[in-house]
Amino acid sequence: MTVVTNHRLGEDALKEKGWFGSHKWLILRRVSQIFFLSLFFVGPLTGFWLVKGNLAGSLTLDFLPLTDPLMLVQSFFAGHSIATDALIGAAIVIVAYALLGGRTYCSWVCPINVVTDASNWLRQRMGLKGGVQLSRKARYWVLAMCVVASAATGAIVWEMVNPITILQRGLIFGVGFAWAVVLAVFLFDLFVSRRGWCSHLCPVGAFYSLIGLLSLTRVSAVRRSACNNCMDCYAVCPEPQVISPALKGEEKEVGPIILSSDCTNCGRCIDVCAPDVFEFTNRFNGEVEPSAPALKEAA
Amino acid sequence: MSKSIPSRAQGSGSSRRQFLADSARTACGVGVFGLGLGLYANSAKSKPATALRPPGAGLEKDFLGSCIRCGLCVRDCPWGTLRLSELGDDVSVGTPYFVAREVPCEMCDDIPCVPACPTGALDQALTNIDDARMGLAVLIDQEACLNFLGLRCDVCYRVCPVIDKAITLERLHNFRTNKHTMFIPTVHSDHCTGCGKCERSCVLPTAAIRVLPHKLAKGKIGEHYRLGWKEKEKKGEALVKGIVDTPDRLPSTLPNGVGGGGQ
């Protein structure tokens, strides 16, 4: 979905809330992404092994095991009985993301998000339009394909091409040609398909989507009556289809919570919204704030 | 693939058709991608013979289904032996391996890389490093090996952590000089762990002894073969009694004056 707006994206929010106010969640997200990546560098650089391993599997302070659950699903279908350490690690990851929002992984941890965000930023800057329209359901097909292919070959197939772990492992253990995969994703999103990778094809995102089906942390269009239809949230959102039901649900008596598990909890809608319609809340907080008259006037 | 969710305003028949067409397109696209990925995954199983897996790794096909490429074994290897394959290496991307000629396995008593593995890709049941089978040393070039040339290099034998079991020096007559003995380094597969120290320390510019994966290094005799002398040993006496042992007939002098006549 490409949304055409007649002003620059985020202009109103910038005027209304200042630079920091209109980039708060973006900054926090970048800090988080850098934080999670840098955790893995403490050991190799200082000799103090805060976190060993990488996003596929890690051990924090020689105590806390974490494992990528999708990897174990593939390993299971490849016919391998998985050891307890890995199962505990995966269970912790699943519970954490079930609470925080499955695709919170995508926008707050995954290093490829920085690449595709950069690609999308450049795409907007260069005014590139069009490209291949992929189905947003394609990622679930890719996910299913990974499981089938793992069962057929007996190998963890997605790891052969997964740009997330190839990039992150490359940065930590040695780059090789990892840059080529990253470049491919960047160019794919830039020229071939808008937000093609993260929002349409990546099976890791699809898997975290499933984990986050009942996620506790959600964004709510709590002040949706103040919406001035500037469309900036749609333009900035990597998954704009998730917004409408919540934002425009008043007549249909749909609650203000963005319940779609496609939502990555990136918080950019909160940033770019001048009337501050959105905020983070939990999925059970269906309250809608009556609009403040001042905000309505501004609209 | 699909443009958008078909509008409800359309007739249900056409929207269903549209939905099916879109799904088929996506499924076919992903299917082709999957086929390529599967073929790639299959070809990745044939790793180069010089890449050895850490101790406790099973068959390559099982290893690729269980190793999550986290690198924890690499981190816990105190000798910097193990490394993760980088994209572009011949080894399946992200998996741990070592190259014996560069840094061999030091065969730590506590095998730290094995308990580090969270998935069991490295078999936790391996507690004695002498039971590890990372590969099998093979004296692959008898033409270049100094001991085969009649010299006393012996380095592969000396450095072997399982000396006198995994590698022994077997004595053979040196027919070239006709008065010396050749000490032939001989690998025994029931003790060789495949650590690679012999290959690492081979003094030649290119090693004459190499550690190879078992499937390349080992032959196998037929299931039905019975080795008479072993059967006899097992039974403790001759299998068939009453066989007349006729004398071996040898020429009274062998060529080059070796030997000393028959019986």
Boltz contact constraints between the chains, C-beta under 6 A:
constraints:
  - contact:
      token1: [A, 52]
      token2: [B, 72]
      max_distance: 6.0
  - contact:
      token1: [A, 52]
      token2: [B, 75]
      max_distance: 6.0
  - contact:
      token1: [A, 53]
      token2: [B, 70]
      max_distance: 6.0
  - contact:
      token1: [A, 53]
      token2: [B, 71]
      max_distance: 6.0
  - contact:
      token1: [A, 53]
      token2: [B, 72]
      max_distance: 6.0
  - contact:
      token1: [A, 54]
      token2: [B, 70]
      max_distance: 6.0
  - contact:
      token1: [A, 54]
      token2: [B, 71]
      max_distance: 6.0
  - contact:
      token1: [A, 56]
      token2: [B, 68]
      max_distance: 6.0
  - contact:
      token1: [A, 56]
      token2: [B, 69]
      max_distance: 6.0
  - contact:
      token1: [A, 56]
      token2: [B, 70]
      max_distance: 6.0
  - contact:
      token1: [A, 57]
      token2: [B, 68]
      max_distance: 6.0
  - contact:
      token1: [A, 57]
      token2: [B, 70]
      max_distance: 6.0
  - contact:
      token1: [A, 57]
      token2: [B, 118]
      max_distance: 6.0
  - contact:
      token1: [A, 59]
      token2: [B, 72]
      max_distance: 6.0
  - contact:
      token1: [A, 65]
      token2: [B, 118]
      max_distance: 6.0
  - contact:
      token1: [A, 71]
      token2: [B, 68]
      max_distance: 6.0
  - contact:
      token1: [A, 75]
      token2: [B, 65]
      max_distance: 6.0
  - contact:
      token1: [A, 75]
      token2: [B, 66]
      max_distance: 6.0
  - contact:
      token1: [A, 78]
      token2: [B, 65]
      max_distance: 6.0
  - contact:
      token1: [A, 80]
      token2: [B, 65]
      max_distance: 6.0
  - contact:
      token1: [A, 80]
      token2: [B, 66]
      max_distance: 6.0
  - contact:
      token1: [A, 82]
      token2: [B, 119]
      max_distance: 6.0
  - contact:
      token1: [A, 83]
      token2: [B, 119]
      max_distance: 6.0
  - contact:
      token1: [A, 83]
      token2: [B, 120]
      max_distance: 6.0
  - contact:
      token1: [A, 85]
      token2: [B, 118]
      max_distance: 6.0
  - contact:
      token1: [A, 86]
      token2: [B, 118]
      max_distance: 6.0
  - contact:
      token1: [A, 86]
      token2: [B, 119]
      max_distance: 6.0
  - contact:
      token1: [A, 133]
      token2: [B, 3]
      max_distance: 6.0
  - contact:
      token1: [A, 134]
      token2: [B, 1]
      max_distance: 6.0
  - contact:
      token1: [A, 135]
      token2: [B, 1]
      max_distance: 6.0
  - contact:
      token1: [A, 135]
      token2: [B, 2]
      max_distance: 6.0
  - contact:
      token1: [A, 135]
      token2: [B, 26]
      max_distance: 6.0
  - contact:
      token1: [A, 138]
      token2: [B, 1]
      max_distance: 6.0
  - contact:
      token1: [A, 138]
      token2: [B, 26]
      max_distance: 6.0
  - contact:
      token1: [A, 141]
      token2: [B, 26]
      max_distance: 6.0
  - contact:
      token1: [A, 141]
      token2: [B, 27]
      max_distance: 6.0
  - contact:
      token1: [A, 141]
      token2: [B, 30]
      max_distance: 6.0
  - contact:
      token1: [A, 142]
      token2: [B, 30]
      max_distance: 6.0
  - contact:
      token1: [A, 145]
      token2: [B, 30]
      max_distance: 6.0
  - contact:
      token1: [A, 145]
      token2: [B, 34]
      max_distance: 6.0
  - contact:
      token1: [A, 149]
      token2: [B, 34]
      max_distance: 6.0
  - contact:
      token1: [A, 149]
      token2: [B, 37]
      max_distance: 6.0
  - contact:
      token1: [A, 149]
      token2: [B, 38]
      max_distance: 6.0
  - contact:
      token1: [A, 152]
      token2: [B, 38]
      max_distance: 6.0
  - contact:
      token1: [A, 153]
      token2: [B, 38]
      max_distance: 6.0
  - contact:
      token1: [A, 153]
      token2: [B, 41]
      max_distance: 6.0
  - contact:
      token1: [A, 153]
      token2: [B, 42]
      max_distance: 6.0
  - contact:
      token1: [A, 154]
      token2: [B, 61]
      max_distance: 6.0
  - contact:
      token1: [A, 154]
      token2: [B, 65]
      max_distance: 6.0
  - contact:
      token1: [A, 155]
      token2: [B, 41]
      max_distance: 6.0
  - contact:
      token1: [A, 155]
      token2: [B, 64]
      max_distance: 6.0
  - contact:
      token1: [A, 155]
      token2: [B, 65]
      max_distance: 6.0
  - contact:
      token1: [A, 157]
      token2: [B, 37]
      max_distance: 6.0
  - contact:
      token1: [A, 157]
      token2: [B, 41]
      max_distance: 6.0
  - contact:
      token1: [A, 159]
      token2: [B, 69]
      max_distance: 6.0
  - contact:
      token1: [A, 160]
      token2: [B, 40]
      max_distance: 6.0
  - contact:
      token1: [A, 160]
      token2: [B, 41]
      max_distance: 6.0
  - contact:
      token1: [A, 166]
      token2: [B, 87]
      max_distance: 6.0
  - contact:
      token1: [A, 169]
      token2: [B, 94]
      max_distance: 6.0
  - contact:
      token1: [A, 173]
      token2: [B, 71]
      max_distance: 6.0
  - contact:
      token1: [A, 173]
      token2: [B, 84]
      max_distance: 6.0
  - contact:
      token1: [A, 174]
      token2: [B, 86]
      max_distance: 6.0
  - contact:
      token1: [A, 176]
      token2: [B, 86]
      max_distance: 6.0
  - contact:
      token1: [A, 176]
      token2: [B, 87]
      max_distance: 6.0
  - contact:
      token1: [A, 176]
      token2: [B, 88]
      max_distance: 6.0
  - contact:
      token1: [A, 177]
      token2: [B, 87]
      max_distance: 6.0
  - contact:
      token1: [A, 177]
      token2: [B, 88]
      max_distance: 6.0
  - contact:
      token1: [A, 178]
      token2: [B, 87]
      max_distance: 6.0
